Amino acid sequence: MYPYVVYLAFLGTAAQQPGIPLLENCSDSATVLANLEASAPVEVRSSIAGGATACYAVTVAAGGKTTRGYVRGNDLDAVAEFERKRVTAAASIVNIDP
C-alpha cells in the first residue's frame, strides 16, 4: 500500500468525533451537524426506511438552541424508545403481543 493512502486513511479515522452523528440529511454524504451521546435528550419526529439502516428525523434542544437533523440506526436511547412504542402500538392494532 502506498504511504499516502495509509496517511489519508489515518486522517479519516482521526477526524471522526465519538458519539452518534447528527446529520443534515439521510444521505451517505450528509454533513455532520453535531455528535450526540446515546442518552442525548432528543425528540424523534419520524422514521425513514429504505436505506441500509433506518434514518430518523430528530429535534435536539441544547443550550437554548433547537436543531433539526437526522440520525441513522437506533443507537440513541430516544430512537430505541420510539421504536419500542411504535412496535407496541402496531401490535395493539392487530391484537398481538409485541
N, C-alpha and C positions, 0 to 999 in steps of 0.2 A: 504494500500500500504506500502511496506517496505521502511524504511527511506533511504536506499542506492539507491533505484530506483528513488526516488524523487530527491536525490542529483545528480545522474547521468543525469537525465532529465534537471535539472537546469544548470549543466555544459555544456550540449549540446547547450542550448539556449544562455548561456552567452558567449560562444566561437564564436558565429556567428558574423561576421562583417556586418555593414549596407552596403547596396548597392546591385548591381547586380553581382553575381559571374561570373567571367571569368574562364571557366573550361578547363581542359586538354583535355577532350573529351565529348561526349554527354551522357555517361552512368550515371546511378543514383549514382554510387560510384566514380565519377570523382574527381580528386584532384582540389581544388580551387587555381588558379594561382594568382588571384587578385580580388578585389571588385571594381566595376565601378560605377560611378554616372550615372544617367539616361542620362545626357547630354554629356557623355564622347565622344570625337571625335574618332569614330571607323569606319573602312571600313568593310562593310558586304560583304563577298565573295560569300556565298551561303547559302541556307536553306536546312535543312534535315528534312523530315517529317517521321512519323511513330511512334513516341512516344506519350505520353500523351499531350505534348506541342511541338511545333516546336523547333528545335535547329538550331542555326545559326553559321556558321564559320565566325569569325571576325579577323581583324588585328587591334591592338591597338598600336599607336605610342605615347610614352610619355617619356620625359626626354632623348631624343636622342636614345631611345631603342624601337625596334619593337617587339611585342609579338603577336603570333598567338594563338587563343584559340576558345572557343565555349561559347555561351550564350543560355539559354533556355527562351522561351517566347518573348514577344515584349515590354518589359519594357524599353529598350534602345531607345532613340529618333531615332538613326540611323537605328535600326531594323524596327521601325514603318514607317519611310520614305521609307526603302527598300520595305516593304510590300505594301505601297501605290503605289509606282512606278510599282511594279510587277502587281498589280491588274489593274492599268491604262493601262499598256502595253498589258495585256491579253485581256482587254475589247476592245482595239483598233484593235486587230487582228480579233476578231469576230464581230466587228462593233456594240457593245452595249455600253450603258452608264454605267460607273462604279457606 
